Amino acid sequence: MVSAISNGVKIDVKTDYQFNEKKGTENEDLLFSFAYFIQITNLNDFPIQLLRRKWIIFDSLYPLKIIEGEGVVGEKPFIASKETYSYNSSCNIVSEIGYMKGLYIMKNTYTDQLFNVQIPVFLLIYPYKLN
């Protein structure tokens, strides 16, 4: 598990290798699938709302991918002071080694002020690659 705190918000990330599969015909690459579990804890004295996310995905044999969008898993959660919001999602990469990192754009719901929360780097490594 990796953790980071920025702007009064703690992010915990745990990853889990899921499986690999062919991406089409036998001459095409494998896809390596990873689940990630994220816990967002609001350490501030005010409630927040997660509005947007930006992911940077590194796949060791391919160019960086940047993915941006509203909310997470179809939600724009409100997180009260000292409360936690959790969700899980997944990512496929073509090589055996990669990582993800990013940021959330949050809103202080008392003042409507926007601020960024860093998502720490977490590794996506095919477990048998480590042997």
N, CA, C and O of each residue as an XYZ file, in Angstrom:
524
protein
N       0.857     -1.176      0.000
C       0.000      0.000      0.000
C       0.899      1.234      0.000
O       1.955      1.249      0.633
N       0.464      2.262     -0.717
C       1.144      3.552     -0.691
C       0.152      4.600     -0.182
O      -1.059      4.483     -0.367
N       0.709      5.626      0.464
C      -0.121      6.688      1.034
C       0.542      8.032      0.815
O       1.764      8.122      0.692
N      -0.272      9.075      0.766
C       0.226     10.440      0.681
C      -0.845     11.378      1.225
O      -2.041     11.097      1.153
N      -0.381     12.499      1.772
C      -1.300     13.541      2.241
C      -0.942     14.823      1.514
O       0.218     15.235      1.498
N      -1.944     15.454      0.912
C      -1.744     16.786      0.339
C      -3.017     17.590      0.533
O      -4.127     17.082      0.374
N      -2.834     18.840      0.875
C      -3.951     19.766      1.119
C      -4.996     19.188      2.067
O      -6.198     19.376      1.878
N      -4.519     18.485      3.084
C      -5.425     17.979      4.112
C      -6.227     16.760      3.718
O      -7.205     16.426      4.386
N      -5.841     16.089      2.655
C      -6.552     14.891      2.211
C      -5.550     13.745      2.096
O      -4.522     13.871      1.431
N      -5.861     12.627      2.751
C      -4.985     11.451      2.710
C      -5.506     10.477      1.662
O      -6.694     10.157      1.620
N      -4.582     10.011      0.812
C      -4.905      9.030     -0.222
C      -4.127      7.756      0.075
O      -2.901      7.788      0.185
N      -4.826      6.640      0.206
C      -4.222      5.319      0.357
C      -4.574      4.506     -0.881
O      -5.729      4.484     -1.307
N      -3.575      3.837     -1.460
C      -3.804      3.040     -2.666
C      -3.210      1.650     -2.473
O      -2.064      1.500     -2.048
N      -4.003      0.648     -2.791
C      -3.545     -0.737     -2.782
C      -3.826     -1.305     -4.169
O      -4.898     -1.077     -4.730
N      -2.868     -2.042     -4.720
C      -3.067     -2.650     -6.040
C      -3.076     -4.166     -5.921
O      -2.546     -4.743     -4.971
N      -3.697     -4.791     -6.914
C      -3.775     -6.244     -6.943
C      -3.747     -6.699     -8.399
O      -4.595     -6.302     -9.198
N      -2.771     -7.531     -8.735
C      -2.717     -8.099    -10.081
C      -3.911     -9.019    -10.248
O      -4.203     -9.823     -9.363
N      -4.613     -8.911    -11.386
C      -5.810     -9.708    -11.623
C      -5.553    -10.888    -12.559
O      -5.734    -12.042    -12.174
N      -5.134    -10.597    -13.777
C      -4.936    -11.653    -14.773
C      -4.272    -11.055    -15.992
O      -4.109     -9.839    -16.099
N      -3.890    -11.928    -16.914
C      -3.446    -11.454    -18.219
C      -4.192    -12.241    -19.275
O      -4.589    -13.385    -19.053
N      -4.376    -11.618    -20.422
C      -5.119    -12.262    -21.511
C      -4.611    -11.739    -22.843
O      -4.015    -10.665    -22.923
N      -4.856    -12.507    -23.867
C      -4.504    -12.075    -25.223
C      -5.409    -10.928    -25.626
O      -6.582    -10.880    -25.256
N      -4.852    -10.019    -26.380
C      -5.588     -8.838    -26.843
C      -6.047     -9.037    -28.284
O      -6.022     -8.082    -29.060
N      -6.452    -10.205    -28.658
C      -6.888    -10.454    -30.039
C      -6.241    -11.704    -30.581
O      -6.289    -12.754    -29.941
N      -5.640    -11.610    -31.743
C      -5.026    -12.773    -32.376
C      -3.748    -13.167    -31.659
O      -3.247    -12.414    -30.824
N      -3.220    -14.331    -31.974
C      -2.042    -14.833    -31.270
C      -0.803    -13.979    -31.472
O       0.127    -14.062    -30.670
N      -0.758    -13.159    -32.520
C       0.402    -12.307    -32.756
C       0.345    -10.987    -31.984
O       1.305    -10.217    -31.998
N      -0.759    -10.733    -31.324
C      -0.894     -9.477    -30.590
C      -0.412     -9.627    -29.152
O      -0.199    -10.737    -28.665
N      -0.246     -8.497    -28.486
C       0.271     -8.465    -27.127
C      -0.728     -8.986    -26.115
O      -1.930     -9.054    -26.372
N      -0.195     -9.354    -24.947
C      -1.017     -9.668    -23.793
C      -1.458     -8.370    -23.127
O      -0.803     -7.338    -23.272
N      -2.542     -8.424    -22.417
C      -2.941     -7.327    -21.537
C      -2.769     -7.804    -20.110
O      -3.189     -8.908    -19.765
N      -2.159     -6.983    -19.285
C      -2.001     -7.283    -17.871
C      -2.989     -6.399    -17.118
O      -2.954     -5.175    -17.237
N      -3.866     -7.025    -16.347
C      -4.942     -6.295    -15.683
C      -4.660     -6.170    -14.184
O      -4.302     -7.141    -13.518
N      -4.829     -4.960    -13.677
C      -4.605     -4.662    -12.267
C      -5.827     -3.963    -11.690
O      -6.387     -3.060    -12.313
N      -6.239     -4.383    -10.495
C      -7.265     -3.662     -9.746
C      -6.551     -2.713     -8.799
O      -5.469     -3.021     -8.299
N      -7.159     -1.558     -8.553
C      -6.620     -0.670     -7.526
C      -7.760     -0.213     -6.630
O      -8.880      0.034     -7.075
N      -7.430     -0.112     -5.358
C      -8.391      0.216     -4.315
C      -7.925      1.515     -3.672
O      -6.801      1.606     -3.178
N      -8.791      2.510     -3.683
C      -8.409      3.837     -3.188
C      -9.308      4.245     -2.032
O     -10.529      4.098     -2.074
N      -8.652      4.766     -0.999
C      -9.353      5.301      0.166
C      -8.956      6.769      0.287
O      -7.771      7.096      0.351
N      -9.952      7.645      0.319
C      -9.739      9.088      0.416
C     -10.268      9.543      1.769
O     -11.459      9.409      2.052
N      -9.378     10.085      2.609
C      -9.768     10.538      3.942
C      -9.608     12.052      4.021
O      -8.528     12.589      3.771
N     -10.690     12.727      4.370
C     -10.681     14.181      4.497
C     -10.223     14.547      5.910
O     -10.977     14.383      6.869
N      -9.003     15.036      6.038
C      -8.452     15.431      7.331
C      -8.746     16.895      7.660
O      -8.397     17.369      8.741
N      -9.378     17.605      6.744
C      -9.688     19.026      6.933
C     -10.858     19.219      7.892
O     -11.560     18.267      8.233
N     -11.057     20.461      8.319
C     -12.183     20.808      9.193
C     -13.410     21.236      8.392
O     -14.361     21.783      8.951
N     -13.389     20.990      7.099
C     -14.512     21.365      6.232
C     -14.815     20.202      5.277
O     -13.928     19.406      4.969
N     -16.054     20.107      4.815
C     -16.400     19.053      3.860
C     -15.848     19.372      2.469
O     -15.644     20.533      2.114
N     -15.616     18.323      1.702
C     -15.074     18.478      0.348
C     -15.900     17.648     -0.634
O     -16.639     16.741     -0.250
N     -15.747     17.988     -1.907
C     -16.347     17.194     -2.973
C     -15.279     16.923     -4.023
O     -14.541     17.826     -4.417
N     -15.202     15.676     -4.472
C     -14.282     15.295     -5.536
C     -14.980     15.591     -6.866
O     -16.010     14.991     -7.175
N     -14.426     16.507     -7.645
C     -15.053     16.928     -8.896
C     -14.461     16.251    -10.130
O     -15.196     15.816    -11.016
N     -13.113     16.162    -10.186
C     -12.437     15.654    -11.382
C     -11.230     14.815    -10.988
O     -10.752     14.870     -9.855
N     -10.751     14.037    -11.950
C      -9.543     13.254    -11.756
C      -8.663     13.384    -12.989
O      -9.146     13.638    -14.093
N      -7.371     13.206    -12.784
C      -6.404     13.164    -13.880
C      -5.431     12.036    -13.566
O      -4.780     12.037    -12.521
N      -5.337     11.076    -14.477
C      -4.431      9.940    -14.309
C      -3.309     10.033    -15.318
O      -3.523     10.390    -16.476
N      -2.105      9.706    -14.863
C      -0.950      9.526    -15.736
C      -0.586      8.051    -15.616
O      -0.258      7.563    -14.535
N      -0.651      7.351    -16.749
C      -0.405      5.911    -16.757
C       0.844      5.631    -17.574
O       0.920      5.967    -18.756
N       1.822      5.011    -16.925
C       3.080      4.640    -17.572
C       3.052      3.140    -17.842
O       2.828      2.339    -16.935
N       3.277      2.775    -19.082
C       3.383      1.386    -19.528
C       4.782      1.291    -20.133
O       5.063      1.978    -21.115
N       5.662      0.467    -19.582
C       7.099      0.555    -19.877
C       7.470      0.466    -21.353
O       8.563      0.895    -21.722
N       6.623     -0.063    -22.197
C       6.946     -0.176    -23.616
C       6.180      0.816    -24.492
O       6.311      0.787    -25.716
N       5.388      1.687    -23.881
C       4.512      2.567    -24.651
C       4.565      3.992    -24.103
O       5.011      4.196    -22.974
N       4.124      4.969    -24.871
C       4.103      6.363    -24.386
C       3.143      6.526    -23.201
O       2.213      5.740    -23.018
N       3.398      7.570    -22.403
C       2.498      7.887    -21.293
C       1.084      8.114    -21.801
O       0.878      8.665    -22.882
N       0.114      7.681    -21.005
C      -1.291      7.983    -21.286
C      -1.772      8.942    -20.215
O      -1.458      8.778    -19.036
N      -2.527      9.936    -20.624
C      -3.149     10.848    -19.674
C      -4.656     10.736    -19.853
O      -5.184     10.906    -20.953
N      -5.330     10.448    -18.758
C      -6.783     10.281    -18.785
C      -7.381     11.251    -17.782
O      -6.995     11.263    -16.613
N      -8.323     12.062    -18.238
C      -8.984     13.029    -17.373
C     -10.490     12.844    -17.480
O     -11.002     12.391    -18.504
N     -11.186     13.198    -16.417
C     -12.632     13.103    -16.464
C     -13.272     13.578    -15.182
O     -12.594     13.936    -14.219
N     -14.581     13.573    -15.191
C     -15.349     14.002    -14.021
C     -15.439     12.870    -13.017
O     -15.601     11.707    -13.388
N     -15.332     13.217    -11.743
C     -15.555     12.278    -10.659
C     -14.724     11.017    -10.740
O     -13.707     10.958    -11.431
N     -15.184     10.004    -10.011
C     -14.583      8.673    -10.025
C     -15.704      7.649    -10.034
O     -16.717      7.818     -9.356
N     -15.521      6.604    -10.795
C     -16.506      5.513    -10.945
C     -17.949      6.044    -11.034
O     -18.860      5.512    -10.400
N     -18.129      7.097    -11.829
C     -19.460      7.645    -12.054
C     -20.018      8.498    -10.929
O     -21.198      8.848    -10.950
N     -19.200      8.836     -9.955
C     -19.673      9.622     -8.811
C     -18.811     10.858     -8.614
O     -17.650     10.898     -9.021
N     -19.402     11.871     -7.979
C     -18.684     13.051     -7.498
C     -18.959     13.130     -5.997
O     -19.784     13.921     -5.541
N     -18.251     12.292     -5.244
C     -18.615     12.132     -3.833
C     -18.327     13.354     -2.975
O     -17.351     14.074     -3.189
N     -19.205     13.570     -1.996
C     -18.985     14.524     -0.920
C     -18.338     13.754      0.223
O     -18.758     12.641      0.540
N     -17.318     14.341      0.844
C     -16.634     13.676      1.951
C     -16.609     14.652      3.126
O     -15.945     15.687      3.070
N     -17.326     14.318      4.171
C     -17.390     15.179      5.350
C     -16.035     15.219      6.051
O     -15.179     14.363      5.827
N     -15.859     16.212      6.888
C     -14.634     16.338      7.669
C     -14.405     15.073      8.488
O     -15.318     14.577      9.147
N     -13.179     14.555      8.441
C     -12.738     13.353      9.171
C     -13.420     12.070      8.678
O     -13.362     11.043      9.355
N     -14.053     12.118      7.529
C     -14.698     10.924      6.958
C     -13.870     10.384      5.800
O     -12.937     11.037      5.331
N     -14.226      9.169      5.341
C     -13.492      8.469      4.291
C     -14.440      8.013      3.203
O     -15.572      7.611      3.471
N     -13.961      8.081      1.973
C     -14.675      7.552      0.810
C     -13.743      6.538      0.147
O     -12.558      6.812     -0.041
N     -14.272      5.378     -0.205
C     -13.468      4.332     -0.847
C     -14.105      3.892     -2.147
O     -15.328      3.888     -2.289
N     -13.254      3.520     -3.098
C     -13.730      2.945     -4.346
C     -12.643      2.077     -4.939
O     -11.487      2.135     -4.518
N     -13.017      1.271     -5.919
C     -12.021      0.488     -6.639
C     -12.297      0.567     -8.129
O     -13.428      0.782     -8.564
N     -11.234      0.387     -8.895
C     -11.312      0.412    -10.347
C     -10.204     -0.493    -10.871
O      -9.613     -1.264    -10.116
N      -9.926     -0.395    -12.170
C      -8.891     -1.254    -12.743
C      -8.198     -0.552    -13.900
O      -8.677      0.448    -14.435
N      -7.053     -1.112    -14.263
C      -6.257     -0.578    -15.362
C      -5.582     -1.752    -16.074
O      -5.069     -2.669    -15.432
N      -5.592     -1.711    -17.393
C      -4.876     -2.699    -18.199
C      -3.662     -2.039    -18.822
O      -3.734     -0.911    -19.309
N      -2.533     -2.760    -18.801
C      -1.354     -2.300    -19.511
C      -0.842     -3.433    -20.390
O      -1.179     -4.597    -20.172
N      -0.037     -3.094    -21.373
C       0.450     -4.086    -22.327
C       1.766     -4.700    -21.867
O       2.008     -5.883    -22.106
N       2.613     -3.922    -21.215
C       3.882     -4.472    -20.739
C       3.703     -5.034    -19.333
O       2.645     -4.881    -18.723
N       4.739     -5.679    -18.830
C       4.675     -6.298    -17.509
C       4.940     -5.314    -16.370
O       4.724     -5.641    -15.203
N       5.405     -4.115    -16.705
C       5.771     -3.139    -15.681
C       5.204     -1.772    -16.046
O       5.347     -1.299    -17.173
N       4.562     -1.155    -15.071
C       4.047      0.194    -15.261
C       3.743      0.838    -13.927
O       4.034      0.287    -12.866
N       3.155      2.013    -14.003
C       2.711      2.682    -12.784
C       1.600      3.652    -13.135
O       1.380      3.980    -14.301
N       0.909      4.101    -12.105
C      -0.091      5.157    -12.225
C       0.180      6.201    -11.153
O       0.717      5.895    -10.088
N      -0.195      7.420    -11.449
C      -0.200      8.512    -10.480
C      -1.195      9.532    -11.002
O      -1.692      9.402    -12.121
N      -1.484     10.537    -10.209
C      -2.424     11.528    -10.714
C      -2.803     12.561     -9.687
O      -2.072     12.835     -8.735
N      -3.985     13.131     -9.911
C      -4.496     14.112     -8.965
C      -6.014     14.160     -9.049
O      -6.627     13.828    -10.065
N      -6.581     14.583     -7.947
C      -8.014     14.859     -7.873
C      -8.177     16.364     -7.755
O      -7.382     17.029     -7.091
N      -9.197     16.895     -8.392
C      -9.583     18.287     -8.169
C     -10.769     18.247     -7.216
O     -11.824     17.689     -7.517
N     -10.555     18.861     -6.055
C     -11.545     18.871     -4.988
C     -12.098     20.278     -4.805
O     -11.506     21.267     -5.237
N     -13.251     20.333     -4.151
C     -13.861     21.623     -3.819
C     -14.160     21.664     -2.329
O     -14.752     20.739     -1.772
N     -13.737     22.765     -1.685
C     -14.154     23.048     -0.318
C     -15.614     23.470     -0.426
O     -15.908     24.509     -1.016
N     -16.528     22.691      0.129
C     -17.953     22.976     -0.081
C     -18.452     24.157      0.766
O     -19.569     24.631      0.560
N     -17.642     24.634      1.710
C     -18.011     25.848      2.444
C     -17.700     27.100      1.623
O     -18.495     28.040      1.604
N     -16.548     27.118      0.944
C     -16.091     28.325      0.250
C     -16.150     28.217     -1.273
O     -15.966     29.217     -1.967
N     -16.403     27.025     -1.800
C     -16.375     26.729     -3.242
C     -14.976     26.843     -3.850
O     -14.832     26.811     -5.072
N     -13.946     26.976     -3.015
C     -12.569     27.052     -3.508
C     -12.126     25.669     -3.989
O     -12.346     24.665     -3.312
N     -11.491     25.632     -5.184
C     -10.971     24.387     -5.741
C      -9.527     24.194     -5.308
O      -8.792     25.164     -5.125
N      -9.122     22.936     -5.144
C      -7.736     22.621     -4.812
C      -7.393     21.228     -5.325
O      -8.273     20.395     -5.543
N      -6.095     20.991     -5.513
C      -5.612     19.706     -6.021
C      -5.157     18.811     -4.880
O      -4.613     19.275     -3.878
N      -5.394     17.522     -5.056
C      -4.903     16.498     -4.133
C      -4.107     15.501     -4.962
O      -4.623     14.935     -5.926
N      -2.853     15.288     -4.587
C      -1.980     14.381     -5.329
C      -2.316     12.927     -5.012
O      -2.544     12.564     -3.858
N      -2.341     12.110     -6.049
C      -2.470     10.662     -5.898
C      -1.056     10.101     -6.030
O      -0.411     10.313     -7.057
N      -0.561      9.391     -5.018
C       0.824      8.929     -5.072
C       1.041      7.888     -6.176
O       0.103      7.228     -6.624
N       2.284      7.763     -6.594
C       2.653      6.754     -7.587
C       2.405      5.367     -7.000
O       2.823      5.071     -5.881
N       1.718      4.519     -7.773
C       1.596      3.119     -7.372
C       1.950      2.232     -8.556
O       1.601      2.509     -9.704
N       2.659      1.154     -8.231
C       3.233      0.285     -9.253
C       2.232     -0.726     -9.783
O       1.364     -1.215     -9.060
N       2.379     -1.023    -11.060
C       1.621     -2.076    -11.733
C       2.673     -3.045    -12.280
O       3.218     -2.832    -13.362
N       2.950     -4.106    -11.527
C       4.009     -5.033    -11.912
C       3.457     -6.458    -11.914
O       2.908     -6.931    -10.919
N       3.615     -7.120    -13.044
C       3.251     -8.529    -13.172
C       4.051     -9.301    -12.128
O       5.281     -9.270    -12.172
N       3.393    -10.005    -11.176
C       4.111    -10.579    -10.036
C       5.231    -11.548    -10.416
O       6.242    -11.616     -9.716
N       5.076    -12.284    -11.489
C       6.089    -13.267    -11.885
C       7.329    -12.593    -12.470
O       8.372    -13.231    -12.616
N       7.223    -11.329    -12.798
C       8.360    -10.562    -13.291
C       9.386    -10.346    -12.172
O      10.570    -10.143    -12.441
N       8.930    -10.391    -10.930
C       9.803    -10.150     -9.792
C      10.641    -11.368     -9.409
O      11.568    -11.251     -8.607
N      10.331    -12.517     -9.963
C      11.091    -13.738     -9.630
C      12.373    -13.838    -10.400
O      13.120    -14.802    -10.234
